[in-house]
Amino acid sequence: MNNIQYLWSPNFNTNGEVRVYTVMGKTNLTDAAWVCPTNAAHRFFKVKVEMP
């Protein structure tokens, strides 16, 4: 998996609390699992936000 850093606006990493944003995708909405996008075939996306 490749890690790519994006600037997010608004920046929710405040007061020293870091959040990790993971972009996940599907080729079709009927696909069973969300995966990290690997190519241009992924058309549907969601962003997972975590606090490590």
N, C-alpha and C positions, 0 to 999 in steps of 0.2 A: 504494500500500500504506500502510495506517495503522500507525503505531508506537504500541503501547500498553505501558506499563510495569506489570509485576506484581511483587509481592513474592514471593520464592521462599524456601521453608524446607526444608532448611537453605540458608543463603546460602553458595554456593561461591566468591563473590568475596572471597577472603582474601589477605592479604599483598600487597595492591596489584594482584593478578592479577584483572583484570576478565573476566568471561565474558558473552557475548551469548546470550540465550535467544530462539529463534524458534519460535513455535507454527505448525505446518503441519497441514493437514487434507485429508480426502477425503470426498466424498459417499458413495461406495461403495468397499469395499476392492479392487474390481476396476479402479478408475480407474488410469490409467497413471502419473500424476504426483501428488506431494504439492504442494499450493499453500497460500498464505497464505489462511486462511478469510475469506470475504467475506460470508457470510450464515449463517442458521441451518440450511441444508441440509447443512452439513458435520457428520458424525456420528463420524468417526474422526480422532483427533489423534495427533501425535507432537511432541516438543519437541527441537529441534536446539540443541546447545550448542557455542559456538565461543569461542576465545580470539583476540581481534583482534590 
